[in-house]
């Protein structure tokens, strides 16, 4: 999936991927999309919960050989 931005958090573990995603989302415009990449096995549920809490759209996710990728759309400013 092609998105507007990519954030690589490989090698960083909870809560750092969430903190870095939250900071990057502040820079994005409404409807911008971001790909966030991690190797933290708890990444999917953490990001799903964060999206629910912040009102952002969790579009999709994928996993390939221990690399977890999440696609998010900024819904609110």
RAGI-V327447 format. One record per pair of residues at least 12 apart in sequence whose C-alpha atoms are under 10 Angstrom apart, sorted by sequence separation. I is the first residue (numbers start at 1). GAP is how many residues later the second one is. D is the distance in whole Angstrom. If there is no record, write none. Layout:
I_GAP_D / I_GAP_D
This chain:
8_12_9 / 9_12_9 / 48_12_10 / 58_12_8 / 59_12_5 / 60_12_7 / 7_13_8 / 8_13_10 / 21_13_9 / 48_13_10 / 58_13_6 / 59_13_5 / 60_13_10 / 7_14_7 / 21_14_10 / 44_14_10 / 47_14_10 / 57_14_9 / 58_14_5 / 59_14_7 / 6_15_10 / 21_15_7 / 57_15_6 / 58_15_7 / 20_16_10 / 44_16_10 / 56_16_7 / 57_16_5 / 58_16_9 / 7_17_8 / 44_17_8 / 56_17_6 / 57_17_7 / 6_18_10 / 18_18_10 / 44_18_9 / 55_18_10 / 56_18_5 / 57_18_6 / 5_19_9 / 17_19_8 / 44_19_10 / 55_19_8 / 56_19_5 / 57_19_10 / 5_20_10 / 17_20_9 / 54_20_9 / 55_20_7 / 56_20_7 / 17_21_7 / 51_21_8 / 54_21_9 / 55_21_7 / 56_21_10 / 17_22_10 / 41_22_10 / 48_22_9 / 51_22_9 / 54_22_8 / 5_23_9 / 17_23_9 / 47_23_8 / 51_23_9 / 4_24_9 / 14_24_10 / 33_24_9 / 35_24_10 / 37_24_10 / 39_24_9 / 43_24_10 / 44_24_7 / 47_24_10 / 48_24_10 / 51_24_10 / 13_25_8 / 18_25_9 / 31_25_10 / 33_25_10 / 34_25_10 / 35_25_10 / 36_25_9 / 37_25_10 / 38_25_10 / 39_25_10 / 41_25_8 / 43_25_7 / 44_25_8 / 47_25_9 / 10_26_9 / 11_26_10 / 12_26_7 / 13_26_8 / 14_26_7 / 17_26_8 / 21_26_9 / 30_26_10 / 31_26_9 / 33_26_9 / 35_26_9 / 37_26_10 / 39_26_9 / 40_26_8 / 41_26_9 / 42_26_9 / 43_26_9 / 44_26_7 / 4_27_10 / 5_27_8 / 6_27_9 / 7_27_7 / 8_27_8 / 9_27_7 / 10_27_6 / 11_27_7 / 12_27_8 / 13_27_6 / 14_27_10 / 39_27_6 / 40_27_8 / 41_27_8 / 43_27_9 / 4_28_6 / 5_28_7 / 6_28_6 / 7_28_6 / 8_28_6 / 9_28_6 / 10_28_4 / 11_28_6 / 12_28_7 / 13_28_9 / 14_28_8 / 15_28_9 / 18_28_8 / 22_28_9 / 38_28_9 / 39_28_5 / 40_28_7 / 3_29_8 / 4_29_5 / 5_29_5 / 6_29_5 / 7_29_5 / 8_29_5 / 9_29_5 / 10_29_5 / 11_29_8 / 13_29_9 / 14_29_8 / 17_29_9 / 18_29_7 / 21_29_10 / 22_29_10 / 38_29_6 / 39_29_6 / 3_30_5 / 4_30_6 / 5_30_6 / 6_30_6 / 7_30_6 / 8_30_7 / 9_30_8 / 10_30_8 / 13_30_8 / 17_30_9 / 37_30_7 / 38_30_5 / 39_30_9 / 2_31_9 / 3_31_5 / 4_31_8 / 5_31_9 / 6_31_8 / 7_31_9 / 8_31_10 / 9_31_9 / 15_31_9 / 25_31_9 / 37_31_6 / 38_31_6 / 2_32_9 / 3_32_6 / 14_32_8 / 18_32_7 / 22_32_9 / 36_32_8 / 37_32_5 / 38_32_9 / 1_33_10 / 2_33_8 / 3_33_10 / 18_33_10 / 36_33_6 / 37_33_7 / 1_34_8 / 35_34_7 / 36_34_5 / 37_34_9 / 35_35_6 / 36_35_7 / 34_36_8 / 35_36_5 / 36_36_8 / 34_37_6 / 35_37_7 / 33_38_7 / 34_38_5 / 35_38_9 / 33_39_6 / 34_39_7 / 32_40_8 / 33_40_4 / 34_40_8 / 31_41_9 / 32_41_6 / 33_41_6 / 31_42_6 / 32_42_6 / 33_42_9 / 30_43_8 / 31_43_5 / 32_43_8 / 29_44_10 / 30_44_5 / 31_44_6 / 28_45_10 / 29_45_7 / 30_45_5 / 31_45_8 / 28_46_7 / 29_46_9 / 30_46_6 / 31_46_10 / 25_47_9 / 29_47_8 / 30_47_6 / 25_48_9 / 26_48_9 / 28_48_10 / 29_48_7 / 25_49_7 / 28_49_8 / 26_50_10 / 27_50_9 / 21_51_10 / 25_51_10 / 26_51_8 / 25_52_9 / 10_57_8 / 10_58_9 / 1_59_9 / 9_59_10 / 1_60_10 / 8_61_9 / 7_62_10 / 6_63_10 / 7_63_10 / 6_64_10 / 6_65_9 / 5_66_10 / 5_67_10 / 3_68_8 / 1_69_10 / 2_69_9 / 3_69_9 / 4_69_10 / 1_70_8 / 3_70_9
